[in-house]
Amino acid sequence: MLSDKLREGAQGKIFKLLFWIIILSFIFAGVGGYLIPRLNTDPVTVGDYKISANEWNEQYNRETQQMHRIYGAQASRLLENQQYVAALRSSVLESMIDNVALSSAVFSSDVRIGDEQVREVIRRTPAFQRDGRFDNDLYLASVRNMGMNPEYFGEQMRLSIMTDFVRNPAVNTGALPLPYELEQTGRLLTQARTVSLYSLDLTRLKQELTASDAEVQSWYDDHQADYMAPANVKFTYLVLDSNELKKTIKYTDDDLENYLSLNQDDFVRPEHRSVSHILVKADAADAAERIAAIDKALAAGEDFAKLAAQYSDDPGAKDSHGSLGSVAQGDLAPNLDAAAFALAEGAVSQKIQDSFGTHYIKVDKIEKAAVPPFAEIKEQVAQAYLNDQARELYQNQLNTLSDLSFENPDSLDVTAQALGLAVQECTGLDQGDAKAVWPLNTPALQEAAFTEDNITSGVNSPVITISDTVSAVINIHDYREAQLRPLTEVKALVQDAVLEHKAQEQGKDMLIKFAKDLKQDPNAPLPQDAVLTADLKVERGSQAVDPAFGQAIFAIPQSGDAQYCVGPNKGRETLAVLKSVSSADSKALSEYENLMRAQLVQYGQQKLQRALYAGARAMSDIEYNEEAINMINQQNSDAE
């Protein structure tokens, strides 16, 4: 039983037993075993605990499986990026070190958990319960499936509980925001500011300015990143597209009928019911009288269609006699749907009441679920047949694409001939060119085209997955790095940038002077080419102003002389003069605080968790085995 598998405290017979097993293994290994040099493949040692390569790989695999469940195909694209994989593996290892260091620090602090607490946690674990009760046989089987024995699992559970016993109170209570923090943060984030905007059109000012050759040269020298020609690559490529493969697939009616017979479940038409409906609206003045009349008439067996035409508020009921036509389950509102699909053919429902009023439902006819005749669904069957055939053909040709492009690395001709594809030529692709023709503009192909291995190898690239139905292989024959365009080529652009900058600076000076004039005289005349937008209310995230300018508006001090800001907004140099500040009312603020509380708690928990881990690391002797880490990373890179 469970009680026989645990013992009080963390120091007992199990540790002694493990100790003697280790000693016996040394004896049985013999003296020769000590003379054979052993390679240390443990990537990290934390105190007395060694994190093994297997543990690291298992944790990394669990992380990637979780990514696939959440992100699907996007996870596969991420995990094809070696830099991302290296960063992820490093993050997983650091997280393992955090947990081992914290557990070690807790254990060293003489925190102990009794057997009964461990038993209680195990009993309450859903994975060990059957029909809501703890099942010892299920527990033992589950532990064995995890590759552990009950004693070892119990000690692992004890250590986990000990760690949570220390961590959870500190993290959960320390992360709770105080009421005044919520209120002040809420008032700050719900704050609205009313401003007057003075927008200055710089067109005339810019036309009056000039830029000397020295100014142009200086701007060019200081802003070379703005005048770089992007990296460019030239290559041949093959594209395997499932949609193109569909055009090559031929079929007959016999093929489709055979496909239908083998896949009938995919073409079943769900049960349909012809339904009629009477509605008496809740706000109708004579609702009670009409409902009583309908009840009496239905009890007397009167025709439902006539009653619908006479009494129903449903639009069109008089013309349709209440008929809603043929519906499948889920077509109607949930309450009406449940009634319609619970009735026998010809039956009428009891009164159904909701916010709209009182409803009556009648089932006129039931059409059972069935596969429609082939003639009715021929196009649907043909599309499904094409999709299946194309999917199978695509997978077969994808394997051929991968194999032949690898076996014939210097050219795509052999692969193209085998697959009946045309070798296409890219005469020049700029890095980041989103306007390039498809599929050259896709992230997957651009990434492959500018990956160093593909640029320098001179051979066919690995297969590039563009989507679930499109793949490609490229062979790069020319590459040009990003380089600075000569001034003679971009002089007009540089000159325009200089003039724009000078106009902005002069415009800013004009607006600052005008802001000071306004303080002396609220009726000071507008600068030339300026337009006023008075009393504009700006909230956080408002689309009325550019995001950066909105931040500047919320940074305006509420007291002092400089109650304004100047900056670019909507393409114009703009002055914002603060008029007033307001916050949400108490009701809205309370709702906002409730929404904000959970986010602040989460942020506080993460911050305290990091602090605990940092403290635990400081208490631990952590030794990295860089040689082992590099070897393990290389092994996994080769395997992928």
C-alpha positions in Angstrom: 0.0 0.0 0.0 0.9 3.7 -0.3 1.7 3.9 3.4 4.3 1.1 3.0 6.2 3.0 0.3 7.1 6.2 2.3 9.0 6.8 5.5 9.3 9.8 7.8 11.9 12.4 6.8 14.4 12.7 4.0 17.2 10.7 5.7 16.4 7.0 6.2 16.8 3.5 4.8 16.3 4.4 1.2 19.3 6.7 1.2 21.4 4.0 3.0 20.2 1.4 0.4 21.2 3.7 -2.5 24.5 4.3 -0.9 25.3 0.6 -0.6 24.1 0.0 -4.2 26.7 2.5 -5.4 29.4 0.9 -3.3 28.5 -2.6 -4.6 28.7 -1.3 -8.2 32.2 -0.2 -7.5 33.1 -3.6 -6.1 31.6 -5.6 -9.0 33.2 -3.3 -11.6 36.6 -4.3 -10.3 39.8 -2.4 -10.2 40.0 -2.2 -14.0 36.9 0.0 -14.0 38.7 2.7 -12.2 41.6 2.7 -14.7 39.3 3.4 -17.7 39.0 7.2 -18.2 35.4 8.3 -18.1 34.1 11.3 -20.1 32.1 13.7 -18.0 28.9 14.3 -20.1 26.9 16.1 -17.4 26.4 19.7 -18.6 25.9 21.3 -15.2 26.6 20.5 -11.6 24.6 22.3 -8.9 26.1 21.5 -5.5 26.0 17.7 -5.1 23.5 17.3 -8.0 24.5 16.7 -11.6 22.0 17.6 -14.3 22.5 14.9 -16.9 22.4 15.1 -20.6 19.4 12.8 -20.7 17.5 15.1 -18.2 18.3 18.1 -20.3 17.2 16.5 -23.6 14.0 15.1 -22.0 13.1 18.6 -20.7 13.9 20.2 -24.0 11.7 17.6 -25.8 8.8 18.3 -23.5 9.2 22.0 -24.2 9.1 21.5 -28.0 6.1 19.1 -27.7 4.3 21.9 -25.8 5.2 24.4 -28.6 3.8 22.1 -31.2 0.5 21.7 -29.3 0.1 25.5 -29.0 1.6 26.9 -32.2 1.3 24.0 -34.7 3.1 24.6 -38.0 4.7 27.8 -36.7 6.6 25.8 -34.1 8.2 23.7 -36.8 9.4 26.8 -38.6 10.9 28.2 -35.4 12.6 24.9 -34.6 14.3 24.9 -38.0 16.2 28.0 -37.0 19.4 26.8 -35.4 19.9 30.1 -33.5 16.4 29.8 -32.0 17.0 26.2 -31.1 20.3 27.1 -29.4 18.6 29.9 -27.4 15.7 27.6 -26.4 18.0 24.8 -25.3 20.0 27.3 -23.2 16.8 28.6 -21.7 15.6 25.1 -20.7 19.0 24.4 -19.1 19.0 27.6 -17.1 15.4 26.9 -15.9 16.5 23.5 -14.7 19.4 25.0 -12.8 17.0 27.5 -11.2 14.7 24.7 -10.0 17.6 22.5 -8.8 19.2 25.4 -7.0 16.0 26.4 -5.3 15.2 22.8 -4.2 18.8 22.5 -2.9 18.5 25.7 -0.9 15.2 24.7 0.6 16.6 21.3 1.6 19.6 22.9 3.1 17.3 25.2 5.2 16.1 22.1 7.2 12.5 22.4 5.9 11.0 18.9 6.2 7.7 17.4 5.1 6.2 14.4 6.9 5.0 11.2 5.2 1.3 11.9 5.8 1.6 15.2 3.9 3.2 13.4 1.0 0.6 10.6 1.1 -2.2 13.2 1.1 -0.8 15.0 -2.0 -0.4 11.7 -3.8 -4.0 10.6 -2.9 -5.4 13.9 -4.2 -3.5 13.7 -7.5 -6.1 13.1 -10.3 -3.8 10.8 -12.3 -3.9 8.3 -9.4 -7.6 8.3 -9.0 -10.3 6.1 -10.4 -14.0 7.0 -10.1 -13.0 9.9 -7.8 -11.0 7.8 -5.3 -7.3 7.0 -4.9 -6.4 3.7 -6.6 -3.1 2.2 -5.2 -2.7 -0.2 -8.2 -3.1 2.7 -10.6 -0.6 4.7 -8.6 2.0 2.0 -8.7 1.5 1.4 -12.4 1.8 5.1 -13.2 5.0 5.4 -11.2 6.5 2.4 -12.9 5.5 3.9 -16.3 7.5 7.0 -15.3 10.6 4.8 -14.9 10.6 5.2 -11.1 9.9 3.1 -8.0 7.5 4.3 -5.4 10.2 5.1 -2.9 12.1 7.4 -5.3 8.8 9.0 -6.5 7.8 9.6 -3.0 11.1 11.4 -2.2 10.8 13.5 -5.4 7.2 14.4 -4.3 8.5 15.3 -0.9 11.1 17.6 -2.3 8.6 19.2 -4.6 6.2 19.9 -1.7 9.1 21.3 0.4 10.0 23.7 -2.4 6.4 24.8 -2.9 6.0 25.2 0.9 8.7 27.8 0.9 8.1 29.4 -2.5 4.4 29.7 -2.8 3.7 31.8 0.3 6.5 34.2 -0.6 5.5 34.5 -4.2 1.7 34.5 -3.8 1.4 36.9 -0.8 4.3 39.2 -1.8 2.8 39.7 -5.3 -0.5 41.0 -4.1 -0.9 44.7 -5.0 -2.0 47.0 -2.3 -5.3 48.9 -2.8 -3.6 52.3 -3.1 -1.3 50.8 -5.8 -4.3 49.6 -7.8 -6.1 52.9 -7.4 -3.1 55.1 -8.4 -2.1 52.8 -11.3 -5.8 52.7 -12.4 -6.1 56.5 -12.3 -2.8 56.9 -14.2 -3.7 54.3 -17.0 -7.3 55.6 -17.4 -6.3 59.2 -17.5 -7.5 61.3 -20.4 -5.9 64.6 -21.4 -7.6 67.5 -23.3 -5.2 69.4 -25.5 -5.2 72.0 -28.2 -3.1 71.0 -31.2 -1.3 73.4 -33.5 -0.1 71.6 -36.6 2.4 73.3 -38.8 2.6 72.6 -42.6 6.3 72.7 -43.4 5.9 72.6 -47.2 6.4 76.4 -47.7 9.2 76.6 -45.2 11.0 73.6 -46.8 10.9 75.3 -50.2 12.5 78.4 -48.9 15.5 76.5 -47.4 18.7 75.4 -49.1 21.2 72.6 -48.4 24.9 73.1 -49.1 27.2 70.4 -50.4 28.9 70.3 -47.0 25.6 69.8 -45.2 24.7 67.0 -47.7 28.0 65.3 -47.2 27.8 65.6 -43.4 24.3 64.1 -43.4 25.3 61.3 -45.7 28.3 60.5 -43.4 26.2 60.5 -40.3 23.2 58.5 -41.7 24.9 55.8 -43.8 22.5 53.1 -42.5 19.7 54.9 -44.3 21.4 54.6 -47.7 22.5 51.0 -47.7 21.8 48.8 -50.7 20.4 45.6 -49.1 22.1 42.2 -49.5 21.2 40.6 -52.8 21.2 37.0 -53.9 20.8 35.2 -57.2 19.7 31.6 -57.5 17.8 28.9 -59.3 15.0 27.2 -57.6 12.2 24.5 -57.8 8.8 24.9 -56.3 6.6 21.9 -55.4 3.0 23.1 -55.1 0.1 20.8 -54.1 -2.4 23.0 -55.9 -0.4 22.6 -59.2 -0.3 18.9 -58.7 -4.1 18.9 -58.6 -4.2 20.0 -62.2 -2.4 16.8 -63.2 -4.8 14.4 -61.6 -7.4 12.8 -63.8 -10.4 10.8 -62.6 -13.6 9.2 -63.8 -17.1 8.9 -62.2 -16.2 5.4 -61.2 -13.1 6.7 -59.3 -15.4 9.2 -57.5 -18.1 6.6 -56.7 -15.5 4.2 -55.3 -14.0 7.0 -53.2 -17.5 7.8 -51.9 -18.2 4.2 -50.9 -14.9 4.1 -49.0 -15.4 7.5 -47.3 -19.2 7.7 -46.7 -18.8 9.1 -43.2 -17.2 12.2 -44.7 -20.3 12.9 -46.8 -23.2 12.2 -44.4 -25.8 14.9 -44.5 -26.8 15.5 -40.9 -30.3 15.1 -39.7 -32.6 17.9 -40.9 -35.9 18.9 -39.5 -38.6 21.1 -41.1 -39.7 23.4 -38.3 -42.5 25.9 -37.7 -42.4 28.6 -35.1 -44.8 31.0 -33.2 -43.4 34.0 -31.3 -45.3 36.3 -29.0 -42.9 39.2 -28.2 -42.4 40.0 -24.5 -43.2 43.7 -24.9 -46.4 43.1 -26.9 -49.4 44.8 -25.1 -51.7 41.8 -25.7 -49.1 39.1 -25.1 -50.9 37.5 -22.2 -54.2 37.3 -24.1 -52.5 35.8 -27.3 -50.6 33.2 -25.3 -53.7 32.1 -23.6 -55.5 31.9 -26.9 -52.7 29.9 -28.5 -52.5 27.5 -25.5 -56.3 26.9 -25.8 -56.2 26.4 -29.6 -53.3 24.0 -29.4 -55.0 22.0 -26.7 -58.0 21.7 -29.0 -55.8 20.4 -31.8 -56.1 23.4 -34.1 -53.7 23.8 -37.1 -50.3 25.2 -36.0 -49.8 26.9 -39.4 -53.0 28.9 -39.1 -52.2 29.8 -35.5 -48.8 31.1 -36.6 -50.3 33.2 -39.3 -52.9 34.6 -36.9 -50.9 35.2 -33.7 -47.1 35.1 -34.4 -44.9 38.2 -34.1 -42.2 36.4 -36.1 -41.5 38.5 -39.3 -43.0 36.9 -42.4 -45.1 34.4 -40.3 -48.3 35.4 -42.0 -46.8 34.5 -45.5 -44.9 31.4 -44.4 -47.4 30.3 -41.8 -44.6 30.1 -39.3 -42.3 27.8 -41.3 -38.6 28.2 -40.7 -37.8 25.7 -43.4 -35.4 22.7 -43.0 -32.7 23.2 -40.3 -29.8 21.2 -39.0 -28.9 21.0 -35.3 -27.2 24.2 -34.3 -29.0 26.4 -36.9 -31.5 27.8 -34.4 -30.9 29.7 -31.1 -29.8 27.2 -28.4 -33.1 27.1 -26.5 -35.2 26.6 -29.7 -32.6 24.2 -31.2 -32.9 22.0 -28.1 -36.7 21.9 -28.3 -36.8 21.2 -32.1 -34.4 18.3 -31.9 -36.1 16.7 -28.8 -39.6 16.5 -30.4 -41.1 13.7 -32.4 -42.3 14.4 -35.9 -45.6 16.3 -35.8 -45.1 17.2 -32.1 -45.4 20.7 -30.7 -43.2 22.0 -27.8 -44.3 23.5 -24.5 -44.0 27.2 -24.1 -40.4 28.4 -24.4 -39.7 31.7 -22.7 -36.7 33.9 -23.0 -35.9 37.6 -23.3 -37.5 37.9 -26.7 -40.8 36.5 -25.6 -42.8 33.2 -25.7 -42.0 30.6 -28.4 -43.8 27.5 -29.7 -41.9 25.0 -31.9 -43.5 22.3 -34.1 -41.5 19.6 -36.0 -43.3 19.2 -39.4 -40.9 16.6 -40.8 -37.7 14.7 -39.9 -35.1 13.8 -42.5 -32.7 11.3 -41.0 -29.0 11.6 -41.4 -27.9 9.9 -44.7 -25.4 10.0 -47.5 -27.1 12.0 -50.4 -27.2 10.4 -53.9 -23.9 10.6 -55.7 -25.3 13.0 -58.4 -26.2 15.6 -55.7 -22.7 15.7 -54.1 -20.5 14.8 -57.1 -18.6 18.1 -57.0 -18.0 17.8 -53.2 -16.7 14.2 -53.7 -14.5 15.3 -56.6 -12.9 18.1 -54.5 -12.3 15.7 -51.6 -10.9 13.1 -54.0 -8.6 15.7 -55.6 -7.4 16.9 -52.2 -6.6 13.4 -51.0 -4.8 12.4 -54.2 -2.9 15.7 -54.3 -1.9 15.3 -50.7 -0.5 11.8 -51.3 1.2 12.8 -54.6 2.7 15.9 -52.9 4.2 13.8 -50.1 5.7 11.3 -52.5 7.1 14.0 -54.7 8.4 15.9 -51.6 10.4 12.8 -50.7 11.8 12.7 -54.2 12.6 16.4 -54.1 14.5 15.9 -50.9 16.4 12.8 -52.0 17.3 13.8 -55.5 18.3 17.4 -54.7 20.6 16.0 -52.0 22.0 13.2 -54.2 22.6 15.7 -57.1 23.8 18.7 -55.1 25.4 20.8 -57.9 22.3 21.3 -60.0 18.5 21.2 -59.9 18.2 19.8 -63.4 18.0 16.1 -62.5 15.4 16.7 -59.8 13.4 18.9 -62.1 13.3 16.3 -64.8 12.3 13.6 -62.4 9.4 15.6 -61.0 8.3 17.4 -64.2 9.1 20.8 -62.7 10.6 23.8 -64.3 13.9 25.2 -63.0 13.2 28.9 -62.3 15.7 31.7 -62.2 15.8 34.5 -59.6 17.9 37.2 -61.2 18.2 39.1 -58.0 16.4 39.1 -54.6 17.0 41.9 -52.1 16.9 40.9 -48.5 13.6 41.8 -46.9 11.9 42.6 -50.2 8.2 42.0 -49.4 7.2 43.0 -53.0 9.1 40.2 -54.7 7.0 37.7 -56.6 5.7 34.7 -54.8 7.2 32.6 -53.3 10.4 34.8 -53.2 8.6 37.1 -50.8 7.8 34.5 -48.2 9.6 34.5 -44.9 10.7 30.9 -45.2 12.3 31.3 -48.6 13.9 34.7 -47.8 15.4 33.2 -44.6 16.9 30.3 -46.6 18.2 32.6 -49.3 20.2 34.6 -46.8 21.3 31.8 -44.6 25.1 31.6 -44.5 25.2 27.8 -45.1 23.2 28.1 -48.3 25.2 31.1 -49.5 28.6 29.6 -49.0 28.0 25.9 -49.8 27.4 26.2 -53.5 25.1 23.3 -53.4 21.3 22.7 -53.3 19.7 23.9 -50.1 17.7 21.5 -47.9 14.0 21.5 -48.6 12.3 24.8 -47.6 8.8 24.4 -46.2 6.9 27.5 -47.3 3.5 26.1 -46.2 1.8 22.8 -45.6 1.2 22.5 -49.3 4.3 24.2 -50.8 8.0 23.4 -50.6 11.1 24.6 -52.5 14.8 24.0 -53.0 17.2 26.7 -54.1 20.8 26.7 -55.4 22.6 30.0 -54.9 25.1 31.1 -57.5 25.8 34.7 -56.6 25.6 36.8 -53.4 26.3 40.5 -52.7 26.5 41.8 -49.2 24.7 44.9 -48.1 26.7 48.0 -49.1 26.6 51.7 -48.9 25.2 53.4 -52.0 27.5 56.1 -53.4 26.5 59.7 -52.6 26.2 60.5 -56.3 23.4 57.8 -56.5 21.4 59.0 -53.5 22.3 62.7 -53.5 18.7 63.8 -54.1 17.4 61.7 -51.3 20.1 63.0 -48.9 19.4 66.6 -49.9 15.7 66.2 -49.3 16.4 64.7 -45.8 18.6 67.7 -45.0 15.9 70.1 -46.0 13.2 68.2 -44.1 15.4 68.2 -41.0 16.1 71.9 -41.2 12.4 72.7 -41.7 11.5 70.5 -38.7 14.0 72.3 -36.5 12.8 75.7 -37.6 9.2 74.7 -37.3 9.9 73.3 -33.8 11.5 76.7 -32.8 8.5 78.6 -34.1 6.0 76.4 -32.2 8.0 76.7 -28.9 8.0 80.5 -29.3 4.3 80.4 -30.0 3.7 78.3 -26.9 5.4 80.9 -24.8 3.5 83.7 -26.5 0.2 81.9 -25.6 1.1 82.1 -21.9 1.4 85.8 -22.2 -1.6 86.3 -24.5 -4.2 83.5 -25.0 -5.2 85.3 -28.2 -1.7 85.4 -29.7 -1.9 85.1 -33.6 -1.2 81.6 -35.1 2.1 81.2 -36.8 1.9 81.1 -40.6 0.9 77.7 -42.1 -0.4 76.5 -38.6 -3.8 74.9 -38.1 -5.6 74.7 -34.7 -7.5 71.6 -33.4 -9.1 72.9 -30.2 -10.0 70.8 -27.1 -9.0 67.4 -28.4 -9.5 64.6 -25.8 -6.7 62.1 -26.0 -6.8 58.8 -24.1 -4.1 56.2 -23.9 -3.9 54.3 -27.2 -6.0 57.0 -28.9 -5.8 56.9 -32.7 -6.3 60.7 -32.8 -2.6 61.2 -32.6 0.5 59.2 -33.5 1.6 56.7 -30.7 4.9 58.5 -30.0 3.2 61.9 -29.9 0.5 60.5 -27.6 3.2 59.4 -25.2 4.7 62.9 -25.3 1.2 64.3 -24.5 1.0 62.1 -21.4 4.5 63.2 -20.3 3.5 66.9 -20.2 3.8 68.0 -16.5 0.5 69.2 -15.0 2.2 72.1 -13.2 4.9 74.6 -14.0 5.6 76.7 -17.0 6.1 74.2 -19.7 2.6 72.6 -20.0 3.1 71.7 -23.7 5.1 69.4 -25.9 6.3 69.7 -29.5 7.0 66.9 -31.9 6.1 65.2 -35.2 2.5 64.0 -35.5 0.6 62.8 -38.6 3.5 64.0 -40.8 3.5 67.6 -39.4 5.4 69.3 -36.6 2.8 69.8 -33.9 2.4 71.7 -30.6 0.2 70.2 -28.0 -0.9 72.6 -25.2 -2.4 70.9 -22.1 -5.8 72.2 -21.2 -7.1 69.7 -18.6 -6.6 66.2 -17.1 -9.4 63.8 -16.1 -9.7 60.1 -14.9 -12.4 57.5 -15.2 -15.3 57.6 -12.8 -15.3 55.4 -9.7 -17.4 52.7 -11.3 -15.2 52.4 -14.4 -12.1 52.7 -12.2 -13.3 49.8 -10.0 -13.9 47.6 -13.1 -10.4 48.5 -14.5 -8.8 47.7 -11.1 -10.3 44.3 -11.2 -8.9 43.6 -14.6 -5.6 45.0 -13.7 -5.2 43.1 -10.4 -4.6 39.8 -12.1 -2.0 41.3 -14.4 -0.1 42.9 -11.5 -0.3 39.7 -9.5 1.2 37.8 -12.4 3.9 40.4 -12.9 4.7 40.4 -9.2 4.9 36.6 -9.0 7.3 36.5 -11.9 9.5 39.2 -10.3 9.6 37.4 -6.9 10.2 34.1 -8.6 13.2 35.5 -10.3 14.4 36.9 -7.0 14.0 33.5 -5.3 15.9 31.8 -8.1 18.7 34.4 -8.0 19.0 34.0 -4.2 19.1 30.2 -4.6 21.8 30.4 -7.2 23.9 32.7 -5.0 23.7 29.9 -2.3 24.7 27.2 -4.7 27.9 26.1 -6.2 27.1 26.0 -9.9 29.7 24.5 -12.3 29.1 24.6 -16.1 30.8 21.9 -18.2 31.1 23.9 -21.5 32.7 20.9 -23.3 29.8 18.7 -22.5 27.3 21.4 -23.3 28.9 22.0 -26.7 29.0 18.3 -27.4 25.4 17.7 -26.5 24.3 20.7 -28.6 26.3 19.4 -31.6 24.8 15.9 -31.2 21.3 17.2 -31.2 22.0 19.6 -34.1 23.4 16.7 -36.2 20.3 14.5 -35.2 17.9 17.3 -36.4 
